[in-house]
């Protein structure tokens, strides 16, 4: 490893290629720009003592050490010496069991295998009788804990926190904190808006891109410890030897950062790459093929995490193609990886129709259009609830936060709380498939928190989804949370500079779901942009307003799934020509001359019945259903009187307008910002221009279309659409990004 | 514009995301690391006086100014002041006609619209009688000339040249110095190995990526003044209004850098986007459609450069589909852009068979397999030579350097010198489609020079291709050179750090084809990596050896086109199953029990007859044909005695081995390098490992296959292939990059 060296370099203005390009994410470590604070920190940290009682520091420990020294040297703009022994005003890094530090009360917390503690100590003695004053100790049971502690400590300094009286104990609440890449082997990224996949399969395993290292480091800095490399719409080729050696190369890079690698398993792989005639999970040959495949993988990657599977959904093969259940399929894979301590994450995002066994004409590879009244909302619950208790111990069922598909606002999936005997994972989406894609500023933490804090009432009041996921409600032995990555090959990783905030917030919440959206926003802003108080305040206000803005200008009052088909870019509430009924916007909004919205009460699809009684009560009555969920559960007359005293139609208009207005307010806030770098300032400004245009587009297209049913005029204070409805219907975007491509 | 500011930053080792990532190309402007030289430069440049007699400096002038100040501040690590008046030890920037500088003899050179002059002046007087000593003047007729002069001056300092007695006059020899992007609208890049297209069409025109600006700057720094944004396998959508406003946004960015924008025109666009029934170039409606389209474009982009067209080649539509000639097609487009001073670059890369007019079953959209004996080598000449003199004045015929397709070594295209009445452009390929793609270190300047220096004998000895292209041989009124870009979204632009050298070398040669490959390599290394003498020497040796290495390990002795079909990655001399005879390697090498090679003498296809008699003489006799072209022109017995006294078979083995050996020598040289940054050092090292593996793969696969014909043993000192032939035949790469995708 090269020694850390200092090289002065010059940052010119943007045109000279040295500007703030966003690549460094929240790990910039630039010199503290508050001179008083800088002096104080410099006094408090004179040197670092790495209290390694063991002989060979692990790669993880080496990484923690390099990060700490490099980070502090950047932040404090001074050479940080490695102490040979204790001294005052020192940072001490040790493992809890170290014998050298005798007099520190480490407390009785169980830090587990990943937790850490950071404490300020007035005076300590060592075993030789010496003593020093005013040290800070970062301690943990493991090197991974040390690494997380180091990142936490650096975050304190990056965010200008007082480090005089530290007493931080931090242990992750969820075991498996995953990012899921929907990356195809040809480097296209399904629902990716930040360039192409950062995995360059063609050049692996011999070429190790610096990005792989920087990716692992960024994830480790926020506590993420698992990555699914490949798309859930899977290609079986990834399981072939020539690809597995590439996967191994990545696993070797990620391992020291405490990150495990997982792959998606295409259910039909035994046929496609194994040459078998069937993929029936009860077939002994198939079971054996997967066992051998697992052995092969674990020989290359001893800490391989396991498989993520999308089966019998949207055309993917699965056990139902053979008349078997999801449990049969998942258990077969689970048995294959169990000897190696692997897990299987089986997705509950299903909306295939059950195969018609015995029907000779049944084509298992094709989906069947369901009857519209069946309500896609209900399918995951209907298929999985009966299987509770039927899965192996190392199976996790992965459930999207809402019952449909990552809409700007959804009620929580009724599966949460409904499977006490089966570990459930929650799947969130960082990539903004339905939230303005690559160009809208939408801070997602409020959305995540809304779901985590939602009460399932499964075991009475307070049975929040957070408690389901972290296992505390039903004593799950495995706890998992996952999010679909928004990471791509763009220089700043996420295309929109604020996409980074969603990656960051997800990692922080996966570690500790008690953090607030505002708290996370603030620490992200301080690390990523600036610590200047006014700027922090303005940016935070923008972020916290942004999610409600996108709900309002896209899908207010409980509307959902009214975007264009395929690429999902832009509004198309009129669309009714896609292959399946439940791919079409008209299926979801059900606008007609009487009103708008999907009746999911007992009088309608009765999807509400899948919730606990207390939850049903919240939603079932049109007159006290929270208005943000109104059209999720009710078909509401255009003249229905809202709490504002407006009619539904007027309220709908007003909400769309307010979404646009909020974007304009965000623009104003941004335009007045000071103390941030020119390059990103301009980037966000340009993106906000796009966001404003597209918010107007959503408002105009949706209201003009819904007006054909309501037959009511726009409120007098409403901005009039610049174009007629036919114009918006005519817009086509054949090359909108993120729409798959062959995988 | 923001004021230039100095910010100190720290470069940590690679893991901390601040390393030398290659983004800055050859424009790094880091502080001069030779203290003596630094002192000297600091003394010689105290301030800069921008002698602007005009009132409003143009955007181009502002860019030159910013570049000069920023560059010098970086290189000299001192604040550079802008002088208010003349003073000694000053840099003076002025236009030649400036009245202020009275006493400088600017000489009588015609600097034209892009040339510049840099002179050291002992003493000058101004018109008020004052005088100052030891100034350097950068002067030109135009702001573009000033910009080029500034880049040249900065290059002198970056490469540690003496600036005491400067007298540099530099005028480009070729007018249109183009890079051609084979970029599709979905951002895939045909034959692109550096990520995806840097053009983010989806976010244009509202989002201006910093890369667009940095791209323009990089091109301007080497004198490139035109860019074709879209693939020659064109999509007509680019000509629609919604895309033209995006093109305009790019043109606006590039204009101040003296770079014009061009587009590819899909010949069938009048049908596809215009709703016409035909694209017949003699149809008045079609002619009018193109005229209107040109007007529309020029209204948005007044300095639009024109169209590049691939017609009736590889499935592209063209005039022959209507029984018209290339001249009919080109002239129609030329007439449309002529009122706006646009040009049409019409590609001579054609190998369709002439349409069978009058045959009712003729399907103009399909290609017809030609009879193998027709020899694709001859087709461009056969189609275009008869049309000499039939094109409009603003048509340029763009000819690839060789008759086939950018092979590691080709004889020059016989069209050069054969069309005295038609301006010919030469098309080179920077992206390494056939030269190891994204992972091989191959410096292409020796290849470019080999072609430029080749003598066509068109007007007797000395009728080099350089003279054809720069117009001096036949007095072309338009002169053009083009190269297919190797630029993509990768952080370092070209994937392999040495891909940058090819971009750089092309630009420099396009400006001045008299430069040597070694000279260009040296200046590139000094700017891009280091000025340390030993390192410069080693890297230069590697670069200069690399092109012959790739010839040897892929296609020695005149072999060509024996790579895998489709993606063109790796060897497949056995391939004989592709749709057209002349897509198959067996068509080109013609190995059989008697020997190997393509007989293009009078006894064979007689392609040689397309050259001037003197050139024919060089190649026609198997006994004195230069051996590097032997198998291009002759079918040679396996036992043929080579100049080395070896048999052809032995020589072939030896050449393949020597290609591998050179790569290993390159590795050794690289491994011993000092004084270059760690990140790129490791990158190149990893790539060289891949290059060695693939060189062995080429050698093994080709020799094992050819041995099935020669039936001769490998020489005793030859490394034996690690695998049998069937293994190499079995290798499949479904996701090898660069293979198009829908455009």
Interface residues (C-beta under 8 A of the other chain):
Chain A: X1 X2 X3 X4 X5 X6 X7 X8 X9 X10 X11 X12 X13 X14 X15 X16 X17 X18 X19 X21 X23 X24 X25 X27 X29 X30 X31 X63 X66 X67 X70 X71 X73 X74 X77 X185 X186 X187 X195 X196 X201 X202 X203 X206 X207 X208 X210 X211 X213 X214 X217 X237 X438 X439 X489 X490 X491 X678 X679 X683 X686 X687 X689 X690 X693 X733 X734 X735 X736 X737 X741
Chain B: X1 X2 X3 X4 X5 X6 X7 X8 X9 X10 X11 X12 X13 X14 X15 X16 X17 X18 X19 X21 X23 X24 X25 X27 X29 X30 X31 X63 X66 X67 X70 X71 X73 X74 X77 X185 X186 X187 X195 X196 X201 X202 X203 X206 X207 X208 X210 X211 X213 X214 X217 X237 X438 X439 X489 X490 X491 X678 X679 X683 X686 X687 X689 X690 X693 X733 X734 X735 X736 X737 X741
